[in-house]
Amino acid sequence: MHIPLRQVRASYTERTITVYQAYSAAIAGPALAAGTFVAPFKRERMTWIKPSFLWMMYRCGWAAKPGQEHVLAVEITRDGFEWALANAALSHFDRKLHSDSKAWAQQVKSTPVRVQWDPERSLRLAPLPYRSLQVGLSGKAVDRYVDEWLVGITDVTDLARTIHARLTDGDHEAAAEMLPAERPYPLPPEVAHRLGAE
């Protein structure tokens, strides 16, 4: 099966999409208790959300990296997710998408969202030949994320550690079966074009 170089894959419903973040207990605990992000979560910092579970595992080392010991599955509205992408600038200049580096720099300056395409990861966290989306929210995008888009937060740390334990035991099949089901996400055509998605 051919997978395009740049494609958003995620767990989603008719109305919502699940993205992942990893935090320390100090941030994750209060967020889970409140059902939303509260202090010491800082709205003034850029917050990165990832629709790919395995990319999150790569980033947080299966919930073992300091400050990333708690993995959260955050359900947000698809409307909010698509607003973020429609108001995003790529984190790097792309000759195919920008007329020149000045036009790209202007877009970066005028948008509250960054998008990065990083190599997707296998179950063993090795890089794959196609890309996965990361979305960085800042300013009004963080406020919208917390106040408008957020539907629910679930702690999936145990799931992450259990999958990793199965892998460590050599049971690749059991580990793969436990992964959240992700499928290609249908981006609006103008959003796909803006991000260079296929």
Secondary structure as GFF3:
##gff-version 3
##sequence-region A 1 198
A	DSSP	beta_strand	9	10	.	.	.	ID=ss1
A	DSSP	beta_strand	16	23	.	.	.	ID=ss2
A	DSSP	alpha_helix	25	34	.	.	.	ID=ss3
A	DSSP	beta_strand	47	49	.	.	.	ID=ss4
A	DSSP	alpha_helix	53	60	.	.	.	ID=ss5
A	DSSP	beta_strand	70	77	.	.	.	ID=ss6
A	DSSP	alpha_helix	78	86	.	.	.	ID=ss7
A	DSSP	beta_strand	88	90	.	.	.	ID=ss8
A	DSSP	alpha_helix	101	110	.	.	.	ID=ss9
A	DSSP	beta_strand	113	121	.	.	.	ID=ss10
A	DSSP	beta_strand	127	137	.	.	.	ID=ss11
A	DSSP	alpha_helix	140	144	.	.	.	ID=ss12
A	DSSP	pi_helix	145	149	.	.	.	ID=ss13
A	DSSP	beta_strand	150	155	.	.	.	ID=ss14
A	DSSP	alpha_helix	157	168	.	.	.	ID=ss15
A	DSSP	alpha_helix	172	177	.	.	.	ID=ss16
A	DSSP	beta_strand	183	184	.	.	.	ID=ss17
A	DSSP	alpha_helix	189	195	.	.	.	ID=ss18
###
